[in-house]
Amino acid sequence: MATEPPPLAGLDHIKLASSDIAATSAFYVDILGFTRIPEFDHLTLSGDPFAVICKHASVPTMLEIRLNPEQATRHQTWDPVTWSVESRADLEKWAAWFAAKSVKCSEVLTALRSWVLVAEDTDGRFVRLMTKETHEWTTETSKDAYWLR
């Protein structure tokens, strides 16, 4: 009998619940820069999409946006995925981008070892961007009752 589990080969895709596939996919495409892959749409027997697949040039893992309004409601203010950016300067660019697109977001926040920016997608889910750039470990992190739950 094996003493260790078989190996994993990576992460295939991330699945996010959506209350409105068109609105959620538009956010990830228009705001975060994903590309929709229409040939991978999941369709009901009547031809209506119940899930769409997106990809991003800098992220090897695909994103599935699946229609599930009840789950999307439960995920409001929850952050199931934290995306990486290179630097704090990149977070400042993202903050300006979100502001230009009227996307609600935090200021750049200090985390334990890096910086983070939090935005809200169309389902009210938190989208975190965290830097690969690090600073000295600190317990003097940002405090924000809304964005850091």
N, CA, C and O of each residue as an XYZ file, in Angstrom:
596
protein
N       0.841     -1.186      0.000
C       0.000      0.000      0.000
C       0.887      1.251      0.000
O       1.892      1.306      0.708
N       0.509      2.243     -0.793
C       1.282      3.482     -0.889
C       1.262      4.234      0.439
O       0.268      4.214      1.165
N       2.368      4.891      0.739
C       2.449      5.675      1.975
C       2.290      7.172      1.728
O       2.171      7.959      2.667
N       2.288      7.550      0.464
C       2.108      8.957      0.106
C       1.055      9.069     -0.986
O       0.866      8.130     -1.759
N       0.366     10.205     -1.059
C      -0.628     10.367     -2.117
C       0.043     10.481     -3.482
O       1.204     10.880     -3.569
N      -0.677     10.135     -4.545
C      -0.129     10.321     -5.888
C       0.153     11.806     -6.141
O      -0.405     12.661     -5.454
N       1.008     12.122     -7.115
C       1.354     13.526     -7.361
C       0.230     14.306     -8.039
O      -0.588     13.748     -8.771
N       0.214     15.593     -7.777
C      -0.635     16.524     -8.519
C       0.227     17.162     -9.596
O       1.446     17.249     -9.450
N      -0.404     17.609    -10.683
C       0.348     18.189    -11.797
C       0.154     19.693    -11.925
O       0.664     20.299    -12.867
N      -0.571     20.305    -11.001
C      -0.793     21.750    -11.084
C      -2.245     22.081    -10.821
O      -2.996     21.275    -10.271
N      -2.621     23.266    -11.217
C      -3.985     23.755    -11.037
C      -4.623     23.887    -12.410
O      -4.119     24.635    -13.246
N      -5.712     23.184    -12.663
C      -6.339     23.189    -13.984
C      -7.128     24.465    -14.236
O      -6.901     25.146    -15.236
N      -8.052     24.796    -13.339
C      -8.819     26.030    -13.512
C      -9.408     26.471    -12.182
O      -9.501     25.699    -11.227
N      -9.798     27.729    -12.152
C     -10.448     28.330    -10.994
C     -11.904     28.544    -11.369
O     -12.194     28.972    -12.486
N     -12.820     28.255    -10.462
C     -14.250     28.411    -10.738
C     -14.836     29.459     -9.804
O     -14.684     29.379     -8.585
N     -15.515     30.449    -10.398
C     -16.197     31.485     -9.630
C     -17.690     31.424     -9.903
O     -18.112     31.304    -11.053
N     -18.480     31.505     -8.856
C     -19.937     31.550     -9.000
C     -20.349     32.933     -9.486
O     -19.728     33.939     -9.142
N     -21.408     32.965    -10.292
C     -21.876     34.225    -10.869
C     -23.388     34.325    -10.779
O     -24.100     33.331    -10.925
N     -23.870     35.541    -10.536
C     -25.314     35.777    -10.576
C     -25.751     36.204    -11.975
O     -26.939     36.160    -12.296
N     -24.794     36.616    -12.807
C     -25.069     37.082    -14.167
C     -23.802     36.853    -14.983
O     -22.856     37.636    -14.899
N     -23.784     35.780    -15.774
C     -22.573     35.410    -16.508
C     -22.074     36.544    -17.396
O     -20.870     36.794    -17.455
N     -22.974     37.227    -18.082
C     -22.549     38.306    -18.985
C     -21.841     39.417    -18.214
O     -20.787     39.889    -18.640
N     -22.409     39.836    -17.087
C     -21.808     40.921    -16.300
C     -20.489     40.487    -15.667
O     -19.509     41.231    -15.696
N     -20.464     39.292    -15.099
C     -19.247     38.819    -14.441
C     -18.131     38.621    -15.453
O     -17.000     39.045    -15.215
N     -18.432     37.980    -16.584
C     -17.381     37.772    -17.584
C     -16.918     39.100    -18.170
O     -15.736     39.250    -18.478
N     -17.814     40.063    -18.331
C     -17.406     41.390    -18.817
C     -16.423     42.032    -17.843
O     -15.456     42.661    -18.273
N     -16.650     41.885    -16.546
C     -15.720     42.431    -15.554
C     -14.338     41.810    -15.728
O     -13.342     42.530    -15.806
N     -14.270     40.496    -15.790
C     -12.971     39.834    -15.875
C     -12.288     40.083    -17.219
O     -11.059     40.104    -17.289
N     -13.063     40.269    -18.277
C     -12.493     40.581    -19.592
C     -12.118     42.062    -19.682
O     -10.965     42.392    -19.961
N     -13.069     42.941    -19.452
C     -12.850     44.380    -19.658
C     -12.011     45.030    -18.564
O     -11.261     45.967    -18.839
N     -12.123     44.555    -17.351
C     -11.424     45.187    -16.232
C     -10.101     44.487    -15.914
O      -9.086     45.154    -15.714
N     -10.099     43.158    -15.864
C      -8.878     42.441    -15.489
C      -8.071     41.926    -16.675
O      -6.965     41.418    -16.488
N      -8.602     42.046    -17.894
C      -7.818     41.697    -19.071
C      -7.848     40.241    -19.490
O      -6.982     39.801    -20.246
N      -8.826     39.484    -19.017
C      -8.976     38.102    -19.469
C      -9.554     38.086    -20.881
O     -10.110     39.083    -21.343
N      -9.421     36.960    -21.556
C     -10.009     36.738    -22.872
C     -10.968     35.573    -22.755
O     -10.623     34.521    -22.218
N     -12.162     35.765    -23.256
C     -13.143     34.682    -23.224
C     -12.826     33.676    -24.320
O     -12.383     34.056    -25.403
N     -13.051     32.404    -24.046
C     -12.834     31.334    -25.023
C     -14.209     30.766    -25.376
O     -14.640     29.790    -24.763
N     -14.911     31.358    -26.355
C     -16.303     30.973    -26.635
C     -16.492     29.493    -26.973
O     -17.536     28.916    -26.669
N     -15.492     28.880    -27.595
C     -15.638     27.463    -27.946
C     -15.667     26.564    -26.713
O     -16.009     25.387    -26.822
N     -15.316     27.094    -25.553
C     -15.370     26.331    -24.305
C     -16.621     26.632    -23.480
O     -16.763     26.126    -22.367
N     -17.531     27.456    -24.019
C     -18.774     27.749    -23.293
C     -19.481     26.450    -22.928
O     -19.523     25.515    -23.727
N     -20.028     26.393    -21.738
C     -20.846     25.267    -21.285
C     -22.298     25.675    -21.521
O     -22.759     26.678    -20.975
N     -23.008     24.912    -22.320
C     -24.371     25.277    -22.712
C     -25.398     24.275    -22.205
O     -25.133     23.076    -22.115
N     -26.577     24.795    -21.875
C     -27.702     23.926    -21.541
C     -28.194     23.271    -22.825
O     -27.745     23.630    -23.913
N     -29.101     22.323    -22.712
C     -29.670     21.681    -23.898
C     -30.370     22.680    -24.806
O     -30.454     22.466    -26.016
N     -30.873     23.766    -24.238
C     -31.539     24.793    -25.050
C     -30.541     25.809    -25.621
O     -30.943     26.746    -26.311
N     -29.248     25.632    -25.340
C     -28.227     26.495    -25.925
C     -27.830     27.704    -25.110
O     -27.035     28.524    -25.569
N     -28.371     27.833    -23.906
C     -28.016     28.966    -23.054
C     -26.742     28.646    -22.267
O     -26.587     27.529    -21.774
N     -25.835     29.612    -22.145
C     -24.607     29.336    -21.384
C     -24.882     29.255    -19.880
O     -25.598     30.086    -19.322
N     -24.305     28.246    -19.241
C     -24.355     28.174    -17.777
C     -22.954     28.321    -17.194
O     -22.784     28.395    -15.977
N     -21.947     28.364    -18.077
C     -20.577     28.649    -17.647
C     -19.770     29.099    -18.858
O     -20.013     28.658    -19.981
N     -18.812     29.979    -18.614
C     -17.889     30.413    -19.658
C     -16.468     30.269    -19.126
O     -16.226     30.326    -17.920
N     -15.544     30.084    -20.049
C     -14.139     29.912    -19.698
C     -13.355     31.101    -20.243
O     -13.569     31.548    -21.370
N     -12.444     31.598    -19.414
C     -11.594     32.723    -19.801
C     -10.137     32.357    -19.537
O      -9.832     31.492    -18.715
N      -9.251     33.037    -20.254
C      -7.816     32.858    -20.019
C      -7.174     34.236    -19.933
O      -7.743     35.235    -20.374
N      -5.983     34.265    -19.360
C      -5.222     35.506    -19.242
C      -3.808     35.226    -19.739
O      -3.237     34.176    -19.443
N      -3.251     36.158    -20.486
C      -1.929     35.953    -21.078
C      -0.847     35.670    -20.035
O       0.102     34.940    -20.323
N      -0.967     36.228    -18.842
C       0.091     36.053    -17.843
C      -0.235     35.022    -16.766
O       0.546     34.830    -15.834
N      -1.382     34.359    -16.890
C      -1.802     33.380    -15.881
C      -2.072     32.049    -16.585
O      -2.964     31.985    -17.431
N      -1.326     30.979    -16.263
C      -1.528     29.715    -16.972
C      -2.832     28.995    -16.623
O      -3.261     28.112    -17.365
N      -3.456     29.352    -15.525
C      -4.676     28.690    -15.077
C      -5.901     29.379    -15.658
O      -6.028     30.601    -15.579
N      -6.805     28.594    -16.245
C      -8.025     29.171    -16.809
C      -9.015     29.522    -15.699
O      -8.931     29.020    -14.578
N      -9.948     30.393    -16.048
C     -10.977     30.863    -15.127
C     -12.338     30.441    -15.662
O     -12.687     30.756    -16.799
N     -13.102     29.731    -14.846
C     -14.476     29.366    -15.196
C     -15.423     30.253    -14.406
O     -15.304     30.381    -13.188
N     -16.361     30.861    -15.113
C     -17.406     31.663    -14.480
C     -18.702     30.890    -14.670
O     -19.192     30.743    -15.789
N     -19.253     30.396    -13.564
C     -20.407     29.497    -13.624
C     -21.626     30.144    -12.988
O     -21.551     30.706    -11.895
N     -22.747     30.055    -13.686
C     -23.999     30.613    -13.188
C     -24.447     29.855    -11.942
O     -24.742     28.661    -11.990
N     -24.489     30.576    -10.833
C     -24.952     30.023     -9.567
C     -25.235     31.217     -8.655
O     -24.429     31.537     -7.781
N     -26.383     31.877     -8.859
C     -26.686     33.103     -8.111
C     -26.648     32.942     -6.593
O     -26.185     33.838     -5.887
N     -27.128     31.814     -6.091
C     -27.142     31.620     -4.638
C     -25.718     31.595     -4.081
O     -25.426     32.234     -3.070
N     -24.845     30.855     -4.746
C     -23.451     30.780     -4.292
C     -22.760     32.130     -4.466
O     -21.972     32.532     -3.611
N     -23.043     32.829     -5.555
C     -22.448     34.155     -5.778
C     -22.828     35.108     -4.650
O     -21.998     35.895     -4.196
N     -24.067     35.040     -4.201
C     -24.504     35.887     -3.084
C     -23.727     35.543     -1.818
O     -23.316     36.437     -1.078
N     -23.526     34.252     -1.569
C     -22.773     33.836     -0.379
C     -21.304     34.271     -0.450
O     -20.653     34.432      0.582
N     -20.787     34.460     -1.659
C     -19.380     34.834     -1.833
C     -19.134     36.340     -1.776
O     -17.989     36.775     -1.897
N     -20.172     37.137     -1.596
C     -19.968     38.584     -1.518
C     -19.017     38.915     -0.377
O     -19.140     38.381      0.725
N     -18.079     39.792     -0.653
C     -17.006     40.241      0.250
C     -16.032     39.121      0.638
O     -15.265     39.269      1.589
N     -16.061     38.027     -0.082
C     -15.114     36.935      0.132
C     -14.086     37.011     -0.989
O     -14.415     37.453     -2.090
N     -12.875     36.599     -0.743
C     -11.805     36.690     -1.744
C     -11.192     35.317     -2.005
O     -10.162     34.978     -1.423
N     -11.821     34.523     -2.878
C     -11.335     33.166     -3.102
C     -10.012     33.096     -3.860
O      -9.313     32.085     -3.785
N      -9.660     34.152     -4.588
C      -8.440     34.145     -5.398
C      -7.666     35.430     -5.131
O      -8.247     36.512     -5.057
N      -6.367     35.303     -4.989
C      -5.491     36.466     -4.901
C      -4.548     36.415     -6.097
O      -3.746     35.491     -6.231
N      -4.653     37.418     -6.964
C      -3.830     37.494     -8.172
C      -2.513     38.183     -7.832
O      -2.466     39.012     -6.923
N      -1.453     37.852     -8.548
C      -0.135     38.449     -8.315
C       0.133     39.587     -9.284
O      -0.256     39.538    -10.451
N       0.801     40.606     -8.782
C       1.398     41.652     -9.612
C       2.843     41.785     -9.146
O       3.188     41.343     -8.051
N       3.675     42.385     -9.966
C       5.094     42.453     -9.624
C       5.397     43.377     -8.454
O       6.130     42.999     -7.541
N       4.835     44.596     -8.471
C       5.332     45.597     -7.528
C       4.228     46.474     -6.949
O       3.085     46.471     -7.406
N       4.618     47.215     -5.933
C       3.709     48.198     -5.334
C       3.330     49.250     -6.373
O       2.192     49.717     -6.401
N       4.283     49.622     -7.225
C       3.994     50.580     -8.301
C       2.905     50.036     -9.225
O       2.069     50.797     -9.713
N       2.910     48.726     -9.467
C       1.852     48.120    -10.288
C       0.498     48.240     -9.601
O      -0.515     48.465    -10.263
N       0.473     48.092     -8.282
C      -0.795     48.262     -7.562
C      -1.323     49.684     -7.714
O      -2.530     49.884     -7.843
N      -0.438     50.664     -7.699
C      -0.860     52.053     -7.903
C      -1.482     52.218     -9.289
O      -2.475     52.927     -9.448
N      -0.895     51.563    -10.288
C      -1.455     51.608    -11.650
C      -2.832     50.944    -11.680
O      -3.756     51.442    -12.324
N      -2.959     49.818    -10.979
C      -4.257     49.141    -10.906
C      -5.286     50.017    -10.203
O      -6.435     50.085    -10.638
N      -4.897     50.679     -9.139
C      -5.828     51.559     -8.421
C      -6.331     52.659     -9.351
O      -7.519     52.981     -9.348
N      -5.435     53.234    -10.144
C      -5.835     54.269    -11.107
C      -6.744     53.679    -12.183
O      -7.718     54.314    -12.587
N      -6.432     52.470    -12.649
C      -7.250     51.782    -13.654
C      -8.656     51.529    -13.112
O      -9.649     51.822    -13.779
N      -8.730     50.985    -11.901
C     -10.039     50.736    -11.294
C     -10.828     52.034    -11.147
O     -12.027     52.062    -11.425
N     -10.181     53.089    -10.721
C     -10.866     54.381    -10.569
C     -11.397     54.865    -11.916
O     -12.523     55.354    -12.003
N     -10.591     54.730    -12.961
C     -11.011     55.164    -14.299
C     -12.190     54.347    -14.811
O     -12.997     54.841    -15.598
N     -12.288     53.103    -14.367
C     -13.371     52.203    -14.793
C     -14.524     52.173    -13.797
O     -15.445     51.369    -13.939
N     -14.480     53.045    -12.788
C     -15.515     53.131    -11.746
C     -15.707     51.818    -10.988
O     -16.826     51.442    -10.640
N     -14.605     51.140    -10.742
C     -14.619     49.908     -9.956
C     -14.247     50.267     -8.520
O     -13.208     50.877     -8.267
N     -15.107     49.881     -7.591
C     -14.852     50.145     -6.172
C     -13.620     49.359     -5.730
O     -13.527     48.154     -5.964
N     -12.669     50.056     -5.085
C     -11.474     49.361     -4.602
C     -10.894     50.072     -3.388
O     -11.233     51.216     -3.084
N     -10.015     49.359     -2.711
C      -9.320     49.892     -1.541
C      -8.189     50.807     -1.991
O      -7.932     50.966     -3.185
N      -7.529     51.394     -1.022
C      -6.230     52.009     -1.288
C      -5.211     50.874     -1.276
O      -5.559     49.741     -0.942
N      -3.972     51.154     -1.630
C      -2.930     50.141     -1.511
C      -2.697     49.907     -0.017
O      -2.420     50.839      0.738
N      -2.815     48.651      0.386
C      -2.750     48.274      1.797
C      -1.460     47.516      2.093
O      -0.931     46.812      1.233
N      -0.968     47.667      3.300
C       0.230     46.952      3.730
C      -0.188     45.622      4.344
O      -0.979     45.574      5.286
N       0.364     44.540      3.787
C       0.128     43.196      4.318
C       1.368     42.768      5.112
O       2.313     43.544      5.251
N       1.364     41.562      5.620
C       2.463     41.080      6.459
C       3.826     41.161      5.775
O       4.821     41.526      6.401
N       3.863     40.815      4.482
C       5.152     40.767      3.786
C       5.161     41.505      2.455
O       6.199     41.579      1.797
N       4.025     42.048      2.055
C       3.930     42.706      0.756
C       2.807     43.732      0.805
O       2.407     44.165      1.886
N       2.300     44.120     -0.354
C       1.199     45.079     -0.426
C       0.051     44.445     -1.188
O       0.256     43.549     -2.006
N      -1.153     44.914     -0.917
C      -2.346     44.340     -1.530
C      -3.324     45.459     -1.885
O      -3.414     46.476     -1.197
N      -4.046     45.240     -2.969
C      -5.130     46.118     -3.395
C      -6.349     45.226     -3.556
O      -6.247     44.136     -4.117
N      -7.491     45.670     -3.075
C      -8.705     44.858     -3.140
C      -9.763     45.619     -3.924
O     -10.042     46.784     -3.639
N     -10.350     44.950     -4.917
C     -11.438     45.530     -5.704
C     -12.663     44.638     -5.548
O     -12.582     43.530     -5.018
N     -13.783     45.137     -6.013
C     -15.039     44.392     -5.910
C     -15.552     44.113     -7.317
O     -15.705     45.032     -8.121
N     -15.819     42.830     -7.615
C     -16.356     42.514     -8.936
C     -17.869     42.721     -8.956
O     -18.446     43.161     -7.962
N     -18.507     42.411    -10.067
C     -19.938     42.691    -10.237
C     -20.830     41.844     -9.342
O     -22.005     42.164     -9.163
N     -20.290     40.771     -8.778
C     -21.048     39.946     -7.836
C     -20.790     40.349     -6.390
O     -21.336     39.738     -5.472
N     -19.960     41.377     -6.176
C     -19.627     41.798     -4.819
C     -18.517     40.980     -4.189
O     -18.227     41.122     -3.001
N     -17.894     40.121     -4.991
C     -16.774     39.306     -4.511
C     -15.517     40.181     -4.503
O     -15.347     41.029     -5.380
N     -14.652     39.983     -3.536
C     -13.407     40.732     -3.480
C     -12.374     40.095     -4.406
O     -12.206     38.876     -4.427
N     -11.699     40.928     -5.156
C     -10.624     40.518     -6.056
C      -9.349     41.139     -5.499
O      -9.176     42.357     -5.534
N      -8.463     40.299     -4.990
C      -7.227     40.807     -4.391
C      -6.075     40.715     -5.380
O      -5.914     39.725     -6.094
N      -5.279     41.776     -5.398
C      -4.029     41.810     -6.154
C      -2.918     41.999     -5.130
O      -2.922     42.970     -4.374
N      -1.967     41.072     -5.106
C      -0.890     41.124     -4.116
C       0.448     41.169     -4.833
O       0.631     40.527     -5.866
N       1.383     41.934     -4.278
C       2.680     42.091     -4.926
C       3.607     40.910     -4.674
O       3.597     40.296     -3.607
N       4.414     40.612     -5.704
C       5.534     39.693     -5.521
C       6.657     40.412     -4.780
O       7.414     39.813     -4.017
N       6.739     41.725     -5.033
C       7.694     42.552     -4.294
C       7.349     42.468     -2.809
O       6.178     42.516     -2.432
N       8.361     42.345     -1.986
C       8.119     42.205     -0.549
C       8.786     43.339      0.230
O       9.636     44.067     -0.283
N       8.370     43.454      1.468
C       9.011     44.355      2.422
C       9.347     43.518      3.649
O       9.007     42.337      3.703
N       9.996     44.104      4.613
C      10.275     43.400      5.868
C       8.954     42.929      6.475
O       7.952     43.643      6.433
N       8.961     41.725      7.038
C       7.765     41.236      7.723
C       7.363     42.233      8.794
O       8.206     42.760      9.520
N       6.062     42.486      8.885
C       5.588     43.438      9.875
C       4.233     43.008     10.424
O       3.436     42.373      9.735
N       4.000     43.361     11.646
C       2.660     43.190     12.212
C       1.911     44.518     12.173
O       0.751     44.598     12.577
N       2.585     45.560     11.685
C       1.971     46.885     11.529
C       1.279     46.947     10.168
O       1.641     47.751      9.309
N       0.299     46.101      9.990
C      -0.406     46.017      8.716
C      -1.550     47.025      8.666
O      -1.972     47.571      9.685
N      -2.033     47.251      7.458
C      -3.173     48.158      7.293
C      -4.391     47.595      8.001
O      -4.556     46.381      8.117
N      -5.227     48.482      8.465
C      -6.495     48.104      9.099
C      -7.615     48.729      8.276
O      -7.614     49.937      8.035
N      -8.549     47.924      7.855
C      -9.678     48.426      7.078
C     -10.842     47.472      7.294
O     -10.799     46.323      6.853
N     -11.863     47.937      7.961
C     -12.990     47.081      8.345
C     -13.748     46.535      7.141
O     -14.333     45.455      7.225
N     -13.751     47.252      6.029
C     -14.495     46.773      4.861
C     -13.645     45.828      4.013
O     -14.074     44.715      3.709
N     -12.450     46.259      3.632
C     -11.643     45.499      2.679
C     -10.862     44.353      3.294
O     -10.525     43.399      2.594
N     -10.572     44.419      4.560
C      -9.772     43.376      5.211
C     -10.630     42.651      6.234
O     -10.522     42.896      7.436
N     -11.464     41.775      5.759
C     -12.376     41.027      6.635
C     -11.797     39.677      6.972
O     -12.419     38.902      7.698
